[in-house]
């Protein structure tokens, strides 16, 4: 089905409804839904792509499909759709890494409040307190989110609490983010 999606990318706009009916009709076929999601994403319809993939039954294979789709949507610049897909995958595959990707996509789509909620969830998930994960993913993202929300006192408190986890080179952009938050 994935090879078929690649072949059908050049289909005319008139043929697309018939293609969607073929891939989405009948039983919920994971392969057909993944192919349709790829096509919709390639055709510039990321919300339709997510609608094709979202109904898959929960499970590890579905979580993997959602994560792959979220990465593709993020690469295509469809940040709100990527955030939705990462968040859905998070319900099955709870990890700080997935929550951080969901938060980054939410922030990129302009939803800093949701990004902060996802970061708070990440701290309670497997890997959420690992110093490497905190230093490389969660802490810098938290600072950006807090700055976007205008919560500079919280950003500075976070820097005081977790700043020791990052190198001096990594600390400079974080401090710059806080300074720009005040501006």
HELIX and SHEET records of a PDB file:
HELIX    1   1 UNK A    2  UNK A    8  1                                   7    
HELIX    2   2 UNK A   13  UNK A   24  1                                  12    
HELIX    3   3 UNK A   30  UNK A   42  1                                  13    
HELIX    4   4 UNK A   46  UNK A   54  1                                   9    
HELIX    5   5 UNK A   60  UNK A   75  1                                  16    
HELIX    6   6 UNK A   79  UNK A   90  1                                  12    
HELIX    7   7 UNK A   96  UNK A  108  1                                  13    
HELIX    8   8 UNK A  112  UNK A  123  1                                  12    
HELIX    9   9 UNK A  131  UNK A  133  1                                   3    
HELIX   10  10 UNK A  134  UNK A  138  3                                   5    
HELIX   11  11 UNK A  139  UNK A  148  1                                  10    
HELIX   12  12 UNK A  152  UNK A  162  1                                  11    
HELIX   13  13 UNK A  163  UNK A  165  5                                   3    
HELIX   14  14 UNK A  168  UNK A  182  1                                  15    
END                                                                             
